[in-house]
Amino acid sequence: MDAVILEFVSCCRANGMRISTAETLDCLAQLNMAGPLNEQIFYTVLKANFAKSRREQDGFSRLYRLFFHDMKKGLPKAGEATDDSGEPLIDAPDLDHRLRQMVEQGEYAPGGTEQALLAFMAGEPRAFVEAVREIHDQETRVAGAVKSNLGQLTGRLEIMLAANRVRQQVPRFLGSMEGVPDEDQEALLQQAGQRLDRALAFLNEEPAPDNPGLVRTGETEQRFSHLGNIPFANLTRDETARVQDVIDQWVRKMEDVATLRFAAARKGAVDVKRTIQRSTRYLGVPVEIVRKDRPLRKGKIVTLCDVSGSVWSTARFMLNILYSLQACFARVKSHVFIDCPLEVTGLFLAHEANTAVKKILNDDRINYNARTDYGLTFQKFRDDHLSDLDKKTTLIIMGDGRSNYFNPREPVLELLRERCRRLVWLNPESRRFWGTGDSEMLRYRRYCNDARPCGNLNQLLAFIQDLVL
């Protein structure tokens, strides 16, 4: 069993999981105490030691299912493998041996795709798992104005073509072996085809995790029956001025409420030591109860706002509110983007919010003629601003998620979520339009703590109230 666990660890490492030697030894010691006969306990021990974050749990489950169930490593005994009809197949070790012979006698380049597939079929999945991980994590290098996700598609196509070549070569090799009965050759070919199908199924399985922590927001409170329901993109000049007046009044009210809440939060538990010291003034009677002062715990806000088209009409109001409520937050940092992020925090700190918005609209560093690319934006934000995120930070993304069919790069967004306290996505479009056309919103929603429509005044005020209070 130790050899099987070590082989599984090598597959997990090939899939990008960080597993140390000490963690492997701890797992083996725990399995010796618990016993590997109960699969639920076996699975729990492995997962507790190897999958150290939510981001790794999904990959661990996929590898466990592949390694211990699909490839039957260490679960059923040799010779107990059956096909879909329940008929027993030839022993797996015999097929493994013959496939290894095929690798040794074949004309395959070391480390090639065909060799990785044959090794997978022979019970050694590490090289193939590593190749699949490289495809899933591949980030297309952009050259000039040409942007696409053809890199991932090309990688998948290469493996599928290699699988077709292997499928054609295996029958010729096994059929030329002397001393193998025809019925055994047929069983070998059947099981080899099943293993190749499992490899392709693992390749095509998208690592998209479930998101049980996603906040489900219901109907928005109708604070302003008419003005509050008009989409920001449809506001007239007069209506925009009225919305700004409403926001100014509402900000002052929220600051008062937040100040009272923070003042009440300072009243912590009873400070016994200081209360006893103070009681000496009253002959040992604790007349004055002294409480511990708790420092204010304010969250950090980092925003990433799309400034293309109608999305910017929503983002400008939200940034206005956030910078008006800076007393409620420890720090607010803002970035705008179309195809790459640009930090604009200094403009809001140096100017009044409305003036800062006007300067951003006229900033020549933003290419307003570019096509929106969310995947590239996330990648560049990770490369240049990842240090802005920590476990006290709320990352707010404002955008419609329409990426013009460019590579969405969800793994980068997942990494951003893991780095911050929570990730909130505000979309100016109604939910019924999410996932239509070039919208990647249904993909991105899997990696958000809260994803909600935010296209009018009522929806925006509801979100800010939840954020502050």
NORSULUR-V619000 format. One record per backbone hydrogen bond with DSSP energy under -0.5 kcal/mol. NH is the residue of the N-H (numbers start at 0). CO is the residue of the C=O. Records with the same first field share a line. If there is no record, write none. Layout:
# NORSULUR-V619000
NH: CO / CO
This chain:
# NORSULUR-V619000
4: 0
5: 1
6: 2
7: 3
8: 4
9: 5
10: 6
11: 7
12: 8
13: 9
14: 10
15: 12
16: 11
18: 16
23: 19
24: 20
25: 21
26: 22
27: 23
28: 24
29: 25
30: 26
31: 27
32: 28
33: 29
34: 30
38: 36
41: 37
42: 38
43: 39
44: 40
45: 41
46: 42
47: 43
48: 44
49: 45
50: 46
51: 49
55: 52
56: 52
57: 53
59: 55
60: 56
61: 57
62: 58
63: 59
64: 60
65: 61
66: 62
67: 63
68: 63 / 64
69: 64
70: 65
72: 66
73: 71
79: 76
82: 86
85: 82
88: 80
94: 90
95: 91
96: 92
97: 93
98: 94
99: 95
100: 96
101: 97
102: 98
103: 99
104: 100
105: 101
107: 105
111: 108
115: 111
116: 112
117: 113
118: 114
119: 115
120: 116
121: 117
122: 119
123: 118
128: 124
129: 125
130: 126
131: 127
132: 128
133: 129
134: 130
135: 131
136: 132
137: 134
139: 137
141: 139
142: 145
143: 141
145: 142
146: 144
151: 148
152: 148
153: 149
154: 150
155: 151
156: 152
157: 153
158: 154
159: 155
160: 156
161: 157
162: 158
163: 159
164: 160
165: 161
166: 162
167: 163
168: 164
169: 165
170: 166
171: 167
172: 168
173: 169
174: 170
175: 171 / 172
176: 173
179: 176
180: 178
184: 180
185: 181
186: 182
187: 183
188: 184
189: 185
190: 186
191: 187
192: 188
193: 189
194: 190
195: 191
196: 192
197: 193
198: 194
199: 195
200: 196
201: 197
202: 198
203: 199
204: 200
205: 203
207: 205
208: 206
213: 210
214: 448
216: 214
222: 220
227: 223
228: 225
229: 225 / 226
231: 454
233: 230
234: 231
239: 235
240: 236
241: 237
242: 238
243: 239
244: 240
245: 241
246: 242
247: 243
248: 244
249: 245
250: 246
251: 247
252: 248
253: 249
254: 250
255: 251
256: 252
257: 253
258: 254
259: 255
260: 256
261: 257
262: 258
263: 259
264: 260
265: 261 / 262
266: 263
267: 265 / 291
270: 289
271: 269
274: 270
275: 271
276: 272
277: 273
278: 274
279: 275 / 276
280: 277
281: 278
282: 279
283: 278
284: 278 / 281
285: 283
286: 284
288: 286
289: 287
291: 268
293: 265 / 291
294: 292
297: 295
299: 391
300: 330
301: 393
302: 332
303: 395
304: 334
305: 397
306: 336
310: 307
311: 308
313: 309 / 310
314: 310
315: 311
316: 312
317: 313
318: 314
319: 315
320: 316
321: 317
322: 318
323: 319
324: 320
325: 322
327: 324
328: 325
329: 298
330: 298
332: 300
334: 302
335: 341
336: 304
337: 339
341: 335
343: 333
344: 333
347: 343
348: 344
349: 345
350: 346
355: 351
356: 352
357: 353
358: 354
359: 355
360: 356
361: 357
362: 359
365: 362
366: 364
367: 365
369: 366
372: 337
376: 372
377: 373
378: 374
379: 375
380: 376
381: 377
382: 378
383: 379
384: 380
385: 381
387: 384
388: 385
392: 389
393: 299
394: 392 / 421
395: 301 / 393
396: 394 / 423
397: 303 / 395
398: 396 / 425
402: 400 / 437
405: 402
411: 408
412: 408
413: 409
414: 410
415: 411
416: 412
417: 413
418: 414
419: 415
420: 389 / 392
421: 392
423: 394
424: 449
425: 396 / 423
426: 424 / 451
427: 425
432: 429
433: 430
435: 432
438: 435
439: 400
443: 439
444: 440
445: 442
446: 443
447: 444
448: 422
449: 422
450: 214
451: 424
453: 426
457: 227
459: 455
460: 456
461: 457
462: 458
463: 459
464: 460
465: 461
466: 462
467: 463
468: 464
